[in-house]
Amino acid sequence: MDILVIGAGVSGCSCAHKLVQAGHRVTLVEKGRGVGGRMATRRMDGARIDHGAQFFTVRDHRLQELNEQWIKEGRVSDWYDRVPERPDIPAGMRYRGKLGMTDPAKSLSQNCTLGLNFFVEKIEKTKTWKVFERSGEGRVFEADHLVITMPSVQMLELFDRSGIDLGLDVMNRLGAIRHTRCLALLGILDRPSRLVGPGAITHPTEHIDWLSDNQVKGISQKPAITLHASARFSQKYWAVPAEEWADQLLGPAEDLLGTNVSKWVSHRWGFAKPVVTFGESHHNIPELSLTLAGDGFGGERVEGAAISGIEAADSILGRVVS
Ligand SMILES: Cc1cc2nc3c(=O)[nH]c(=O)nc-3n(C[C@H](O)[C@H](O)[C@H](O)COP(=O)(O)OP(=O)(O)OC[C@H]3O[C@@H](n4cnc5c(N)ncnc54)[C@H](O)[C@@H]3O)c2cc1C
């Protein structure tokens, strides 16, 4: 069967991987330049910065199997388990990509056909599914089965542009999915920070949820930070230019780091943590040859998104979900 997966985040990639393993031909289309979605790594002035998800946990046996493979391939390593003097932070190994958080998605997608820089404008169901690109090369893909893994707000916009209505119940449940927002700052440090391993501090101040030095983390040659604002701060300043709020975060961060941020950029993550989910790990509609997945279904974290993709593939393959 020819299967097309929209969205090359971890849910789309884990779904695609499982379908390829079962012998299907899978095309992954993604609006970004690379795979990974919110597992994002970015280069800035010679530094490498994980700017979305910072680590992943491996509690489910299906993710354990994938993780063992990634470790074998040299793409993933342990990061940290317990944080010294922080009994409030739950124990449990956190893993990271060796060269950044995009590494697992690169492994999962290696046997798929990739359609990158492909913004899906419209989908159309006749005997098969057709997927149309917004602009650029005007590419059109065709497949027997379609999997959609983008965040629910974007999914509903796509259905609207395509004139697709999945019925009141499904449309209402999609409309109810909610994610928190996250304002992020990525910055170059003018000298190494005083952070020690693992190189990350969680909730050091009321407004900062996460502060890490990607050099101490082990992915960057140069000292460079990732700073995630709290959900409350992010909500409050969402529509405000970064120049007007960045100092409130950078001042305390520089005190903690013992060095200065010489250059920074901001990023707005519209979908950080799902706080209301669909109520099923994925949604398969066999009569339409259509399956929906993502962290809005599987629940928060990389792990929830990956399991959503895996269980979506199981449904397509007609297997009982374990
Ligand atoms: C700031 C931040 C920090 C986080 N920290 C952690 C963490 O430390 N640990 C953890 O476990 N989780 C963390 N998460 C959550 C985790 O990143 C997500 O739950 C997970 O990566 C979601 O994967 P996904 O495949 O469901 O969605 P995504 O990764 O969003 O993938 C969906 C893909 O669809 C693509 N897309 C959207 N619209 C279109 C279109 N029209 N055409 C083509 N492609 C399209 C997008 O570009 C994207 O690549 C964090 C998230 C954020 C934002």
The ligand as a MOL file (V3000), in Angstrom:
LIG
                    3D

  0  0  0     0  0            999 V3000
M  V30 BEGIN CTAB
M  V30 COUNTS 53 58 0 0 0
M  V30 BEGIN ATOM
M  V30 1 C 9.3680 24.3490 23.9320 0
M  V30 2 C 9.0330 22.8820 24.0430 0
M  V30 3 C 9.7140 22.0890 24.9490 0
M  V30 4 C 9.4180 20.7410 25.0730 0
M  V30 5 N 10.1600 19.9720 25.9110 0
M  V30 6 C 9.9590 18.6410 25.9260 0
M  V30 7 C 10.8650 17.7930 26.6240 0
M  V30 8 O 11.8820 18.2380 27.1690 0
M  V30 9 N 10.5920 16.4590 26.6440 0
M  V30 10 C 9.5190 15.9200 25.9910 0
M  V30 11 O 9.3270 14.6990 26.0450 0
M  V30 12 N 8.6790 16.7050 25.2780 0
M  V30 13 C 8.8840 18.0430 25.2210 0
M  V30 14 N 8.0890 18.8440 24.4520 0
M  V30 15 C 6.9320 18.2330 23.7560 0
M  V30 16 C 7.3530 17.4500 22.5010 0
M  V30 17 O 8.2720 18.2010 21.7580 0
M  V30 18 C 6.1130 17.1750 21.6480 0
M  V30 19 O 5.1030 16.5780 22.4310 0
M  V30 20 C 6.4010 16.2360 20.4610 0
M  V30 21 O 7.6400 16.5290 19.8710 0
M  V30 22 C 5.2530 16.3840 19.4650 0
M  V30 23 O 5.4750 15.5830 18.3260 0
M  V30 24 P 4.3720 15.5090 17.1800 0
M  V30 25 O 4.8890 14.6160 16.1370 0
M  V30 26 O 3.0470 15.1840 17.7830 0
M  V30 27 O 4.2180 17.0080 16.6340 0
M  V30 28 P 5.2660 17.9420 15.8580 0
M  V30 29 O 6.6370 17.6700 16.3140 0
M  V30 30 O 4.7420 19.3190 15.9860 0
M  V30 31 O 5.1470 17.4530 14.3420 0
M  V30 32 C 4.1270 17.9210 13.4790 0
M  V30 33 C 4.7730 18.3170 12.1700 0
M  V30 34 O 3.7670 18.7240 11.2380 0
M  V30 35 C 4.3280 19.7190 10.4110 0
M  V30 36 N 3.2530 20.4720 9.7740 0
M  V30 37 C 2.3310 21.2640 10.3480 0
M  V30 38 N 1.5090 21.7880 9.4140 0
M  V30 39 C 1.9250 21.3040 8.2140 0
M  V30 40 C 1.4780 21.4750 6.8710 0
M  V30 41 N 0.4070 22.2350 6.5540 0
M  V30 42 N 2.1440 20.8360 5.8760 0
M  V30 43 C 3.2030 20.0300 6.1630 0
M  V30 44 N 3.6740 19.8380 7.4350 0
M  V30 45 C 3.0390 20.4520 8.4390 0
M  V30 46 C 5.1370 20.5600 11.3950 0
M  V30 47 O 6.1150 21.3460 10.7230 0
M  V30 48 C 5.7360 19.5120 12.3070 0
M  V30 49 O 7.0320 19.1190 11.8990 0
M  V30 50 C 8.3690 20.1890 24.2910 0
M  V30 51 C 7.7000 20.9860 23.3580 0
M  V30 52 C 8.0330 22.3150 23.2160 0
M  V30 53 C 7.3460 23.1570 22.1730 0
M  V30 END ATOM
M  V30 BEGIN BOND
M  V30 1 1 1 2
M  V30 2 1 2 3
M  V30 3 2 2 52
M  V30 4 2 3 4
M  V30 5 1 4 5
M  V30 6 1 4 50
M  V30 7 2 5 6
M  V30 8 1 6 7
M  V30 9 1 6 13
M  V30 10 2 7 8
M  V30 11 1 7 9
M  V30 12 1 9 10
M  V30 13 2 10 11
M  V30 14 1 10 12
M  V30 15 2 12 13
M  V30 16 1 13 14
M  V30 17 1 14 15
M  V30 18 1 14 50
M  V30 19 1 15 16
M  V30 20 1 16 17
M  V30 21 1 16 18
M  V30 22 1 18 19
M  V30 23 1 18 20
M  V30 24 1 20 21
M  V30 25 1 20 22
M  V30 26 1 22 23
M  V30 27 1 23 24
M  V30 28 2 24 25
M  V30 29 1 24 26
M  V30 30 1 24 27
M  V30 31 1 27 28
M  V30 32 2 28 29
M  V30 33 1 28 30
M  V30 34 1 28 31
M  V30 35 1 31 32
M  V30 36 1 32 33
M  V30 37 1 33 34
M  V30 38 1 33 48
M  V30 39 1 34 35
M  V30 40 1 35 36
M  V30 41 1 35 46
M  V30 42 1 36 37
M  V30 43 1 36 45
M  V30 44 2 37 38
M  V30 45 1 38 39
M  V30 46 1 39 40
M  V30 47 2 39 45
M  V30 48 1 40 41
M  V30 49 2 40 42
M  V30 50 1 42 43
M  V30 51 2 43 44
M  V30 52 1 44 45
M  V30 53 1 46 47
M  V30 54 1 46 48
M  V30 55 1 48 49
M  V30 56 2 50 51
M  V30 57 1 51 52
M  V30 58 1 52 53
M  V30 END BOND
M  V30 END CTAB
M  END
